[in-house]
Amino acid sequence: MEIPGDWYVNPQVLGDFYREYKDHPPMEIMEVSYAQGLAFGRSIKRQLGIEGDDAEAIAAVLREVLKDEPTAKIVSVEKGRVTLRNSGFCPLMTACLSMDLPWSWLCRVLGWPFFHGLASAVNPKVNLTMTKRRERGDPHCDHVFEIGEGRLILP
């Protein structure tokens, strides 16, 4: 399975991806997306010389990934915890709403594992919990990264 490298900036790619992989086991897609995020996160960490495995280092990687997205902001960095809030553009949301794709499915198998991989490049024990989700009707998405057991938690 190959996930296109530009899926997070190219909504059309998401439609093609969904049509090709909708019948694949979700865990298989999640593993590939996580690995893609992990590789990207490691590359950023290396390029910027980010050291350490704490919340500040996780926030630095996320800020770099999202530097061109003014509505995706780190809203808090605390001991062992980073909260990222996105209230604006999201390629998954855009593709799903404009192309009638299953928003929850794409977030679950592609978007959230990718972000979990990004943060795991800094600390493999980071958990990602989605506490607010626009696909569920919330006004924004809150991605909470917390040093823990290395799990993706979808309440």
Backbone as a chain_set.jsonl record, in Angstrom:
{"seq": "MEIPGDWYVNPQVLGDFYREYKDHPPMEIMEVSYAQGLAFGRSIKRQLGIEGDDAEAIAAVLREVLKDEPTAKIVSVEKGRVTLRNSGFCPLMTACLSMDLPWSWLCRVLGWPFFHGLASAVNPKVNLTMTKRRERGDPHCDHVFEIGEGRLILP", "coords": {"N": [[0.848, -1.173, 0.0], [0.503, 2.197, -0.8], [0.599, 5.433, 0.326], [-0.158, 8.513, -1.015], [2.303, 11.076, -1.007], [1.481, 13.719, -0.837], [-1.019, 13.941, 0.323], [-2.008, 15.469, 2.446], [-2.16, 18.054, 1.583], [-3.534, 18.079, -0.749], [-6.6, 17.749, -1.667], [-7.894, 16.292, -3.792], [-6.381, 14.004, -4.108], [-7.142, 12.562, -1.888], [-9.702, 11.614, -2.509], [-9.119, 9.815, -4.584], [-7.493, 8.081, -3.123], [-9.346, 7.071, -1.219], [-11.174, 5.682, -2.892], [-9.49, 3.683, -3.869], [-8.569, 2.31, -1.565], [-10.64, 1.799, 0.245], [-11.69, -0.694, 0.95], [-9.685, -2.013, 2.233], [-8.147, -3.427, 5.198], [-8.678, -1.403, 8.035], [-6.656, -1.131, 10.056], [-4.331, -1.737, 8.685], [-4.065, 0.428, 6.921], [-3.839, 2.479, 8.792], [-1.395, 1.85, 10.005], [0.402, 2.299, 7.902], [-0.014, 5.036, 7.446], [0.745, 6.069, 9.939], [3.47, 5.355, 9.88], [4.31, 6.955, 7.76], [3.941, 9.529, 8.843], [5.744, 9.288, 10.975], [8.22, 9.039, 9.633], [8.302, 11.532, 8.333], [8.251, 13.256, 10.547], [10.684, 12.542, 11.787], [12.459, 13.412, 9.838], [12.031, 16.2, 9.893], [12.8, 16.724, 12.52], [15.506, 16.099, 12.379], [16.407, 17.899, 10.345], [15.943, 20.401, 11.553], [17.406, 20.185, 13.804], [16.261, 19.458, 16.236], [16.233, 18.554, 19.555], [15.875, 16.222, 22.276], [13.006, 14.774, 23.994], [10.697, 15.792, 24.956], [7.684, 17.73, 25.714], [8.115, 20.282, 24.598], [9.818, 19.715, 22.436], [8.15, 18.091, 20.883], [6.155, 19.974, 20.273], [7.697, 21.722, 18.724], [8.214, 20.228, 16.383], [5.577, 19.88, 15.437], [4.824, 22.569, 15.046], [6.513, 23.26, 12.919], [5.577, 21.584, 10.855], [3.049, 22.641, 10.522], [3.398, 25.288, 9.862], [2.511, 26.845, 7.705], [-0.181, 26.92, 7.978], [-2.384, 28.959, 9.18], [-4.581, 28.655, 10.9], [-4.194, 26.441, 12.403], [-2.986, 25.835, 15.433], [-0.643, 25.625, 18.13], [-1.94, 25.472, 21.208], [-1.351, 25.062, 23.839], [1.47, 24.182, 25.809], [2.593, 22.045, 28.059], [4.05, 20.379, 30.899], [4.931, 17.419, 29.598], [2.778, 17.438, 27.813], [1.008, 18.513, 24.928], [-1.21, 20.643, 23.244], [-2.836, 20.844, 20.254], [-4.736, 22.849, 18.181], [-7.06, 22.966, 15.584], [-8.908, 25.083, 13.723], [-9.576, 25.859, 11.239], [-8.698, 25.503, 7.87], [-8.596, 22.191, 6.687], [-7.357, 19.485, 5.027], [-8.566, 16.959, 4.946], [-11.197, 17.433, 5.876], [-12.046, 19.287, 3.925], [-11.897, 17.755, 1.544], [-13.694, 15.682, 2.164], [-16.157, 17.01, 2.585], [-16.514, 18.326, 0.13], [-16.396, 16.309, -1.765], [-18.03, 14.313, -0.964], [-17.051, 12.246, 0.782], [-16.295, 9.711, 3.276], [-15.903, 11.225, 6.148], [-15.257, 10.673, 8.911], [-14.048, 8.147, 8.671], [-11.759, 8.677, 7.035], [-10.345, 10.49, 8.68], [-9.844, 8.828, 10.889], [-8.32, 6.637, 9.842], [-6.279, 7.804, 8.383], [-5.593, 10.646, 8.869], [-5.326, 11.089, 11.8], [-3.569, 8.95, 12.632], [-1.303, 9.734, 11.147], [-0.583, 12.219, 12.35], [-0.077, 11.243, 14.9], [2.174, 9.706, 14.345], [3.971, 11.766, 13.573], [4.432, 13.085, 16.066], [5.408, 10.932, 17.507], [7.875, 10.585, 16.432], [9.443, 12.184, 17.919], [9.005, 11.311, 20.536], [8.46, 8.065, 21.27], [6.626, 7.211, 23.119], [4.448, 8.813, 23.171], [1.038, 9.612, 23.506], [-1.829, 10.16, 21.475], [-4.718, 11.894, 21.785], [-7.878, 12.574, 20.621], [-9.714, 15.069, 21.535], [-11.606, 16.938, 20.795], [-13.567, 17.045, 17.882], [-14.197, 17.989, 14.641], [-15.547, 16.484, 12.758], [-17.388, 15.291, 14.273], [-19.0, 17.285, 14.993], [-17.99, 19.254, 16.651], [-16.631, 22.606, 17.193], [-13.99, 22.849, 16.44], [-10.933, 20.955, 15.952], [-9.229, 19.293, 18.479], [-6.123, 18.141, 19.136], [-4.551, 16.251, 21.391], [-1.488, 15.699, 22.633], [0.264, 13.566, 24.633], [2.709, 12.461, 26.882], [2.913, 9.071, 27.371], [1.819, 5.896, 26.838], [2.195, 5.494, 24.153], [-0.06, 5.42, 22.459], [-2.888, 5.738, 20.208], [-5.714, 7.422, 20.888], [-9.114, 7.415, 20.7], [-11.712, 8.811, 21.867]], "CA": [[0.0, 0.0, 0.0], [1.255, 3.445, -0.858], [-0.194, 6.636, 0.566], [0.503, 9.628, -1.709], [3.009, 11.968, -0.101], [0.887, 15.057, -0.741], [-2.432, 13.836, 0.684], [-2.425, 16.472, 3.426], [-2.322, 19.362, 0.928], [-4.176, 17.874, -2.043], [-7.853, 17.039, -1.436], [-8.238, 15.358, -4.866], [-5.669, 12.754, -3.829], [-7.9, 11.815, -0.887], [-10.768, 10.896, -3.204], [-8.49, 8.669, -5.249], [-7.053, 7.172, -2.061], [-10.515, 6.393, -0.672], [-11.691, 4.716, -3.867], [-8.567, 2.562, -4.009], [-8.269, 1.577, -0.331], [-11.764, 1.746, 1.186], [-11.971, -2.057, 1.386], [-8.522, -2.561, 2.945], [-8.314, -3.398, 6.657], [-8.316, -0.091, 8.585], [-5.378, -1.15, 10.787], [-3.252, -1.727, 7.69], [-3.939, 1.813, 6.455], [-3.365, 3.261, 9.93], [0.035, 1.57, 10.186], [1.143, 2.974, 6.83], [-0.112, 6.473, 7.699], [1.602, 6.333, 11.101], [4.861, 5.262, 9.417], [4.577, 8.143, 6.945], [4.103, 10.628, 9.794], [6.978, 9.042, 11.717], [9.349, 9.377, 8.755], [8.28, 12.981, 8.131], [8.647, 13.85, 11.82], [12.127, 12.324, 11.972], [13.138, 14.287, 8.887], [11.945, 17.561, 10.429], [13.628, 16.761, 13.729], [16.905, 16.101, 11.916], [16.668, 19.149, 9.613], [15.926, 21.555, 12.451], [18.267, 19.926, 14.959], [15.438, 19.401, 17.444], [16.733, 17.533, 20.472], [15.014, 15.932, 23.408], [11.784, 14.01, 23.736], [9.671, 16.37, 25.811], [6.577, 18.443, 25.067], [8.652, 21.379, 23.781], [10.331, 19.138, 21.187], [6.966, 17.683, 20.109], [5.55, 21.211, 19.772], [8.562, 22.272, 17.671], [7.956, 19.464, 15.153], [4.226, 20.213, 14.972], [4.835, 23.948, 14.524], [7.16, 23.264, 11.605], [4.662, 20.948, 9.9], [1.852, 23.47, 10.342], [3.79, 26.704, 9.786], [1.762, 27.544, 6.656], [-1.609, 26.791, 8.29], [-2.592, 29.931, 10.258], [-5.656, 28.298, 11.826], [-3.755, 25.293, 13.203], [-2.1, 26.459, 16.418], [-0.349, 25.003, 19.415], [-2.598, 26.35, 22.184], [-0.695, 24.919, 25.137], [2.582, 23.252, 25.988], [2.774, 21.848, 29.493], [4.934, 19.254, 31.18], [4.475, 16.153, 29.037], [1.495, 17.555, 27.096], [0.871, 19.563, 23.913], [-2.533, 20.679, 22.624], [-2.894, 21.458, 18.929], [-6.123, 23.133, 17.798], [-7.276, 23.383, 14.197], [-10.265, 25.607, 13.561], [-9.732, 26.33, 9.87], [-8.494, 24.577, 6.764], [-8.164, 20.816, 6.917], [-7.545, 18.812, 3.742], [-9.529, 15.865, 5.077], [-12.528, 18.022, 5.946], [-12.344, 19.87, 2.618], [-12.156, 16.668, 0.589], [-14.892, 14.94, 2.541], [-17.35, 17.819, 2.359], [-16.691, 18.681, -1.279], [-16.451, 15.12, -2.626], [-18.91, 13.349, -0.313], [-16.258, 11.116, 1.265], [-16.563, 9.437, 4.691], [-15.01, 12.069, 6.932], [-14.781, 9.964, 10.1], [-13.149, 7.061, 8.241], [-10.48, 9.234, 6.591], [-9.626, 11.006, 9.854], [-9.436, 7.702, 11.738], [-7.286, 5.762, 9.259], [-5.222, 8.541, 7.698], [-5.173, 11.89, 9.515], [-4.863, 10.987, 13.182], [-2.328, 8.157, 12.718], [-0.206, 10.534, 10.613], [-0.171, 13.151, 13.4], [0.515, 10.44, 15.973], [3.524, 9.388, 13.872], [4.797, 12.98, 13.671], [4.833, 13.289, 17.462], [6.167, 9.757, 17.94], [9.256, 10.764, 15.974], [10.113, 12.853, 19.034], [8.906, 10.439, 21.701], [7.602, 6.93, 20.902], [5.638, 6.946, 24.169], [3.408, 9.842, 23.162], [-0.338, 9.265, 23.155], [-2.622, 11.206, 20.83], [-6.142, 11.799, 22.09], [-8.689, 13.567, 19.918], [-10.736, 15.457, 22.504], [-12.637, 17.658, 20.022], [-13.479, 16.602, 16.483], [-15.206, 18.643, 13.798], [-16.369, 15.477, 12.086], [-18.408, 14.926, 15.247], [-19.817, 18.47, 15.242], [-17.292, 20.242, 17.479], [-16.238, 23.774, 16.392], [-12.586, 22.71, 16.038], [-10.309, 19.689, 16.35], [-8.147, 19.376, 19.46], [-5.219, 16.992, 19.164], [-3.805, 16.337, 22.645], [-0.329, 14.807, 22.637], [0.668, 13.441, 26.027], [3.643, 11.367, 27.101], [2.175, 7.978, 28.007], [2.134, 4.537, 26.401], [2.352, 5.424, 22.705], [-1.326, 4.979, 21.869], [-3.828, 6.651, 19.565], [-6.931, 7.266, 21.686], [-10.249, 8.082, 20.056], [-12.878, 8.648, 22.749]], "C": [[0.892, 1.234, 0.0], [0.296, 4.61, -0.668], [0.524, 7.784, -0.125], [1.101, 10.621, -0.717], [2.362, 13.326, 0.075], [-0.573, 15.033, -0.298], [-2.886, 14.965, 1.598], [-2.511, 17.882, 2.848], [-3.091, 19.264, -0.385], [-5.465, 17.068, -1.866], [-8.226, 16.036, -2.53], [-7.591, 13.996, -4.636], [-6.453, 11.902, -2.831], [-9.053, 11.041, -1.512], [-10.235, 9.663, -3.905], [-8.072, 7.623, -4.223], [-8.243, 6.382, -1.515], [-11.036, 5.331, -1.635], [-10.79, 3.483, -3.972], [-8.471, 1.698, -2.751], [-9.439, 1.397, 0.63], [-12.061, 0.345, 1.706], [-10.79, -2.733, 2.071], [-8.799, -2.553, 4.453], [-7.855, -2.049, 7.224], [-6.964, -0.081, 9.303], [-4.191, -1.117, 9.829], [-3.0, -0.294, 7.198], [-3.362, 2.683, 7.572], [-1.864, 3.07, 10.149], [0.875, 2.292, 9.139], [1.127, 4.489, 7.052], [0.768, 6.878, 8.882], [3.072, 6.336, 10.674], [5.242, 6.475, 8.574], [4.785, 9.365, 7.846], [5.403, 10.511, 10.576], [8.201, 9.443, 10.891], [9.441, 10.889, 8.544], [8.745, 13.7, 9.4], [10.137, 13.703, 12.086], [12.933, 13.237, 11.056], [13.16, 15.733, 9.397], [12.851, 17.712, 11.646], [15.106, 16.869, 13.358], [17.257, 17.442, 11.254], [16.784, 20.355, 10.532], [16.828, 21.375, 13.667], [17.503, 19.916, 16.272], [15.941, 18.245, 18.303], [15.746, 17.336, 21.605], [13.763, 15.188, 22.985], [10.613, 14.527, 24.566], [8.602, 17.112, 25.001], [7.071, 19.583, 24.181], [9.159, 20.866, 22.435], [9.177, 18.681, 20.291], [6.318, 18.92, 19.482], [6.374, 21.806, 18.634], [8.344, 21.549, 16.346], [6.589, 19.833, 14.59], [4.162, 21.626, 14.393], [5.445, 24.007, 13.126], [6.23, 22.677, 10.544], [3.52, 21.89, 9.544], [2.156, 24.953, 10.15], [3.021, 27.49, 8.729], [0.247, 27.447, 6.847], [-1.941, 27.726, 9.454], [-3.685, 29.559, 11.254], [-5.35, 27.034, 12.62], [-2.677, 25.807, 14.15], [-1.853, 25.534, 17.607], [-0.95, 25.944, 20.457], [-2.047, 26.178, 23.589], [0.423, 23.889, 25.057], [2.83, 23.204, 27.485], [3.727, 20.679, 29.688], [4.307, 17.967, 30.629], [3.225, 16.224, 28.184], [1.501, 18.755, 26.146], [-0.549, 19.494, 23.365], [-2.45, 21.489, 21.339], [-4.365, 21.639, 18.584], [-6.163, 23.575, 16.346], [-8.728, 23.809, 14.06], [-10.536, 26.062, 12.137], [-9.537, 25.231, 8.855], [-8.008, 23.22, 7.246], [-8.398, 20.082, 5.602], [-8.534, 17.654, 3.817], [-10.954, 16.406, 5.078], [-12.946, 18.564, 4.58], [-12.708, 18.794, 1.604], [-13.464, 15.969, 0.901], [-16.164, 15.725, 2.255], [-17.584, 18.107, 0.884], [-16.883, 17.464, -2.181], [-17.301, 14.003, -2.034], [-18.162, 12.065, 0.071], [-16.545, 10.905, 2.752], [-15.521, 10.099, 5.602], [-14.418, 11.314, 8.118], [-13.771, 8.88, 9.73], [-11.788, 7.614, 7.85], [-9.68, 9.814, 7.757], [-9.035, 9.852, 10.661], [-8.279, 6.901, 11.134], [-6.103, 6.518, 8.68], [-4.718, 9.736, 8.516], [-4.587, 11.711, 10.9], [-3.64, 10.083, 13.325], [-1.109, 8.92, 12.189], [0.315, 11.499, 11.683], [0.45, 12.415, 14.585], [1.95, 10.059, 15.602], [4.455, 10.583, 13.958], [5.333, 13.158, 15.09], [5.68, 12.132, 17.976], [7.603, 9.787, 17.447], [10.091, 11.427, 17.066], [10.139, 11.939, 20.256], [7.946, 9.293, 21.376], [6.543, 6.594, 21.95], [4.51, 7.968, 24.193], [2.064, 9.221, 22.774], [-0.921, 10.448, 22.387], [-4.079, 10.925, 21.149], [-6.853, 12.923, 21.353], [-9.852, 13.944, 20.835], [-11.88, 16.249, 21.882], [-12.439, 17.276, 18.566], [-14.594, 17.26, 15.675], [-16.087, 17.627, 13.095], [-17.489, 14.987, 12.991], [-19.312, 16.109, 15.584], [-19.179, 19.512, 16.139], [-16.838, 21.414, 16.605], [-14.795, 23.733, 15.893], [-12.115, 21.305, 16.419], [-9.216, 19.993, 17.359], [-7.403, 18.051, 19.46], [-4.398, 17.146, 20.444], [-2.734, 15.252, 22.641], [0.193, 14.768, 24.067], [1.595, 12.245, 26.18], [2.907, 10.292, 27.895], [2.677, 6.624, 27.552], [2.31, 4.406, 24.895], [1.096, 4.997, 21.971], [-2.058, 6.12, 21.162], [-5.171, 6.397, 20.234], [-8.043, 8.088, 21.048], [-11.492, 7.884, 20.914], [-14.188, 8.813, 22.009]], "O": [[1.898, 1.298, 0.707], [-0.684, 4.756, -1.398], [1.702, 8.016, 0.145], [0.478, 10.962, 0.288], [2.66, 14.025, 1.044], [-1.296, 16.005, -0.518], [-4.044, 15.379, 1.529], [-2.897, 18.812, 3.556], [-3.279, 20.274, -1.063], [-5.433, 15.838, -1.911], [-8.828, 15.008, -2.218], [-8.186, 12.96, -4.934], [-6.437, 10.674, -2.91], [-9.349, 9.925, -1.085], [-10.832, 8.589, -3.828], [-8.271, 6.426, -4.429], [-8.162, 5.163, -1.364], [-11.307, 4.202, -1.226], [-11.281, 2.367, -4.146], [-8.308, 0.482, -2.853], [-9.246, 0.887, 1.733], [-12.624, 0.2, 2.791], [-10.88, -3.9, 2.45], [-9.604, -1.751, 4.927], [-6.75, -1.601, 6.919], [-6.206, 0.88, 9.172], [-3.157, -0.526, 10.142], [-1.852, 0.134, 7.077], [-2.499, 3.526, 7.324], [-1.15, 4.028, 10.446], [1.936, 2.833, 9.452], [2.148, 5.151, 6.865], [1.452, 7.9, 8.835], [3.83, 7.223, 11.066], [6.367, 6.967, 8.662], [5.71, 10.146, 7.626], [6.084, 11.508, 10.813], [9.107, 10.107, 11.394], [10.532, 11.458, 8.574], [9.537, 14.64, 9.332], [10.78, 14.639, 12.56], [13.968, 13.771, 11.455], [14.191, 16.403, 9.335], [13.573, 18.699, 11.781], [15.855, 17.641, 13.958], [18.284, 18.042, 11.57], [17.623, 21.229, 10.316], [16.997, 22.297, 14.464], [18.035, 20.319, 17.307], [16.059, 17.111, 17.839], [14.89, 18.184, 21.856], [13.493, 14.997, 21.799], [9.662, 13.797, 24.844], [8.622, 17.115, 23.77], [6.499, 19.825, 23.118], [8.952, 21.512, 21.407], [9.226, 18.866, 19.075], [5.974, 18.912, 18.3], [5.81, 22.339, 17.679], [8.294, 22.189, 15.295], [6.459, 20.072, 13.389], [3.519, 21.85, 13.367], [4.949, 24.722, 12.255], [6.115, 23.227, 9.448], [3.076, 21.93, 8.397], [1.258, 25.786, 10.266], [2.895, 28.708, 8.856], [-0.517, 27.85, 5.97], [-1.795, 27.328, 10.61], [-3.71, 30.103, 12.358], [-6.17, 26.602, 13.43], [-1.583, 26.17, 13.717], [-2.726, 24.775, 18.027], [-0.516, 27.09, 20.577], [-2.246, 27.041, 24.444], [0.337, 22.886, 24.35], [3.227, 24.195, 28.097], [4.158, 20.061, 28.714], [3.287, 17.493, 31.131], [2.653, 15.186, 27.852], [1.933, 19.851, 26.501], [-1.042, 18.41, 23.055], [-2.051, 22.653, 21.337], [-5.152, 20.696, 18.681], [-5.4, 24.446, 15.928], [-9.65, 23.017, 14.252], [-11.608, 26.595, 11.851], [-10.133, 24.159, 8.958], [-7.125, 23.121, 8.099], [-9.525, 20.056, 5.107], [-9.261, 17.395, 2.857], [-11.816, 15.898, 4.362], [-14.068, 18.327, 4.131], [-13.706, 18.91, 0.893], [-14.256, 15.693, -0.001], [-17.138, 15.173, 1.742], [-18.728, 18.131, 0.432], [-17.475, 17.581, -3.254], [-17.298, 12.88, -2.539], [-18.579, 10.958, -0.268], [-16.995, 11.833, 3.424], [-14.416, 9.591, 5.787], [-13.201, 11.317, 8.307], [-12.753, 8.719, 10.404], [-10.763, 7.086, 8.281], [-8.462, 9.644, 7.812], [-7.873, 9.895, 11.065], [-7.353, 6.527, 11.852], [-5.031, 5.94, 8.501], [-3.527, 9.816, 8.818], [-3.46, 12.138, 11.152], [-2.736, 10.425, 14.088], [-0.007, 8.773, 12.719], [1.524, 11.587, 11.899], [1.395, 12.908, 15.2], [2.839, 10.087, 16.453], [5.606, 10.441, 14.371], [6.531, 13.355, 15.292], [6.576, 12.335, 18.796], [8.459, 9.087, 17.989], [11.308, 11.246, 17.121], [11.163, 11.809, 20.926], [6.746, 9.521, 21.223], [5.657, 5.778, 21.694], [3.708, 7.99, 25.126], [1.973, 8.42, 21.845], [-0.549, 11.597, 22.625], [-4.608, 9.861, 20.826], [-6.467, 14.088, 21.457], [-10.852, 13.229, 20.906], [-13.0, 16.229, 22.392], [-11.314, 17.192, 18.074], [-15.776, 17.108, 15.983], [-17.266, 17.894, 12.861], [-18.43, 14.343, 12.528], [-20.265, 15.974, 16.352], [-19.775, 20.564, 16.37], [-16.673, 21.243, 15.397], [-14.424, 24.508, 15.012], [-12.813, 20.569, 17.117], [-8.37, 20.855, 17.121], [-7.966, 16.994, 19.744], [-3.62, 18.094, 20.559], [-3.031, 14.057, 22.644], [0.524, 15.804, 24.644], [1.313, 11.157, 25.678], [2.348, 10.565, 28.958], [3.812, 6.242, 27.838], [2.553, 3.304, 24.404], [1.173, 4.288, 20.967], [-1.871, 7.296, 21.476], [-5.708, 5.292, 20.161], [-7.921, 9.302, 20.88], [-12.238, 6.923, 20.728], [-15.255, 8.706, 22.612]]}, "num_chains": 1, "name": "protein.A"}
